[in-house]
């Protein structure tokens, strides 16, 4: 994205739904996709006289995220009411946290173009989600679904440290992957588990920051990229035309790829925050905090850098491995055996293992292949004992029978043949049967070589060493 | 004597010994309501069928030899801001005129577990905002001692029903004096319990940090009986205290020997009627004769309490009442063109003037730029007042004051003078601000033959001391004479 010599300043407010079993202030199920208005009770519907009781898991999960993002945890904090009218907000106030958030002063390291960038985290606080308005052609007016009311949220507010839509996208991906690593959110974008508000301003390098504009209703990460670039371009255009940017809130319309003014600074809502009198102060003991802190695993952003540095993996591969916790764990288990090259281990996981998990919907554990068993198989290929195509069929056999790679290779006599006499016989046979391909090759169609190697592999039932046979073929073709 | 005139303590004994049935008793009170309430106007809803059915159930349980709670079979009236499953709960507002809660307040669950008989729902000031029950959208309630006069408020229906024999005991709620002031005006006993001793779950919130449900009755032991049943920690209300409570009836020792009773000069000053002052001081002298020691104390911060109260209570109310928006339940304006108008018209038409006044006041004090000057300062004042009371209770066990500056005023007399109306609460709000328990007991009559009330304030969770002290006076005067109201 070309920002025409302007620097773009971006700050993000990410709202992530936590995957606790029950809602934040009542015992209703916290589950997506159930029948409309089936998961609500007088408490989450804010009926008269009802009172909230805080779900302790929400605090625990939020503290986890706080530690993951290097925040200071406020051991004593409170909840506040944010007052505003909207039909999806049954109490007409949202219970949130105002001046004392649960976590603050953190940071997140993200990897952009091979460079680590540190993004400041202003705060993380807990709050309740609102319901959903339903508009449909099948009826007139608007209906409300209260199932989402009281679903626990954390709001993660960043410092204005991001400088491009690309950085913002990496930041969002990293946040999402950490949430999943911590097991505190399912990170399902299509279910609205993660949403964000975006603050954007632009200025010429060396000049003070420009006026920021807030954008709401950004529901996908790719949408965030489009929204940021649209808004930056809009602001630059205004400034270039001699205009000024006013502090306002705009609504992103992803379908149209544009945003529209929601309200200007003058119309900014006064939420009249005040301490929630129905709830008690949150007090966290040191021992409690230490216990939560101890559960934080190595996080994906740190793993990514380590895989690149320690194992020499390309960024793309490292990303793909780290992306799913199980893949990363399996990779680490494989490499810890010190039997195979990390790159080969990575190739297997990102290749056949991923293909199978995708096809079957199973986890790696459910596939029924252990890391030591796979390591043995990979070691056979690394030692040129079997070819890679044989390895694939051995792998299938291992899954089917549960036998070891060594057993299968031995039973089926699949060991790779590197004996030149035997291979020469195969090559000669293939050459004799494929005169047309030989003519093609000599006529300049060099890809005929690949076909011939393939034929040789076929005749050798996959056991012939393809590199040697390739050399032999070349000798004949070029000779 | 007619059954409706008797106390729960007496009736409980008679029911347990099968001298009377709960159905007989309930019938007696229902008949009383039928004959008297057209004039008094205490009830917004009478559930005759439900009451009789429940009474019959109690009689059946007793016939089957079950041992029941002392409250079993006793007919109660409930203030109409306490949610009762299946029975309309209006808060005396047009806004909730058609609201039937699908759940019970915790206190109602407790009463049901004790096999009480629910007579119906009692009139009040709209959303408990008022001191005369005149802000009720539905009807006026008259003081049984003088039908020209208000019963006090906001629990005016609860007080009037007890005084007129239209219920044996009732539940009210007290945010700034709403149990004690009407108890005083109607010559009955009313307890505002320690904040956090009675669950607020299901009490339609006015000011969350000040509201408490409490008992109203014709005797101290009835008050203690009802309090024993409704108090206790509730997992649904995290503001309830984590502690256990003893049986306050069994623990009753009506003696004041050696008790230090604090007399705060600030509560007997200007604005308090001479006859009220005299009657309350007379109670003090009686206590002294019974062996108590009177201690002069000073509570100077009291003068700030009324301002702090109206800021905190209105601020919380403005937020608590925001949910009445016409979207989900209750009243919705018939005419509106868009969402904004739905809100505006519903809330303009659905709330009365006093409620709107407090919502506006509360919205203002919470608004950006004013928060520190008002709400924050009021909360600071609250801490200061709490501290002063802590200090005061180092030199005394109980504080004795008038409950209200004067006796019941006439209907319509103060309705257009808000300041005068708010001054009614001046002697009671401090207790809510400090989160303390206080009981109002009758202590004679003025020259207009209207009941005067005396307030006993205790330290947190000292309800037993308050009951003991109150009962000592009750025994001395041979019970509270309600004949003039009940006749």
Contacts between the chains, C-beta under 8 A, distances in Angstrom:
chain1	res1	chain2	res2	distance
A	42	B	101	7.7
A	42	B	102	6.5
A	42	B	103	5.0
A	45	B	328	6.9
A	46	B	323	5.1
A	46	B	328	7.9
A	47	B	101	7.0
A	47	B	102	7.8
A	47	B	103	7.4
A	47	B	328	7.9
A	47	B	329	7.2
A	48	B	83	6.8
A	48	B	89	7.4
A	48	B	91	7.5
A	48	B	96	6.9
A	48	B	99	7.0
A	48	B	101	7.2
A	48	B	204	4.2
A	48	B	205	7.6
A	48	B	323	7.2
A	48	B	324	7.9
A	49	B	81	7.8
A	49	B	82	7.6
A	49	B	83	4.7
A	49	B	101	7.3
A	49	B	105	6.2
A	49	B	200	7.7
A	49	B	201	6.9
A	49	B	202	4.3
A	49	B	203	5.4
A	49	B	204	4.6
A	49	B	205	6.6
A	50	B	103	7.5
A	50	B	201	7.0
A	50	B	202	7.3
A	51	B	200	6.5
A	51	B	201	5.2
A	51	B	236	6.0
A	51	B	237	5.2
A	51	B	238	7.4
A	51	B	239	7.9
A	53	B	235	6.7
A	53	B	236	6.5
A	53	B	238	5.5
A	54	B	238	7.3
A	81	B	319	5.5
A	83	B	318	7.8
A	83	B	319	5.4
A	83	B	322	6.2
A	83	B	366	7.5
A	85	B	322	6.8
A	85	B	325	6.1
A	85	B	343	5.7
A	87	B	325	7.8
A	87	B	327	4.8
A	87	B	339	7.0
A	90	B	323	6.3
A	90	B	327	7.6
A	90	B	328	6.0
A	91	B	322	7.2
A	91	B	323	4.9
A	92	B	319	7.8
A	92	B	322	3.4
A	92	B	323	5.0
A	92	B	325	6.0
A	93	B	319	5.5
A	93	B	322	6.2
A	144	B	327	7.2
A	144	B	328	8.0
A	270	B	367	5.4
A	270	B	368	4.7
A	272	B	318	7.7
A	272	B	319	7.4
A	272	B	363	6.8
A	272	B	366	3.9
A	272	B	367	5.8
A	272	B	368	7.4
A	272	B	371	7.8
A	273	B	366	7.9
A	273	B	371	7.9
A	274	B	315	6.2
A	274	B	316	7.9
A	274	B	319	7.1
A	274	B	366	5.5
A	274	B	371	7.3
A	274	B	375	6.1
A	277	B	207	7.9
A	277	B	208	3.9
A	277	B	209	4.0
A	277	B	239	7.6
A	277	B	316	5.9
A	278	B	205	7.8
A	278	B	208	5.2
A	278	B	237	7.9
A	278	B	238	7.4
A	278	B	239	6.7
A	279	B	238	6.0
A	280	B	238	5.1
A	280	B	239	6.9
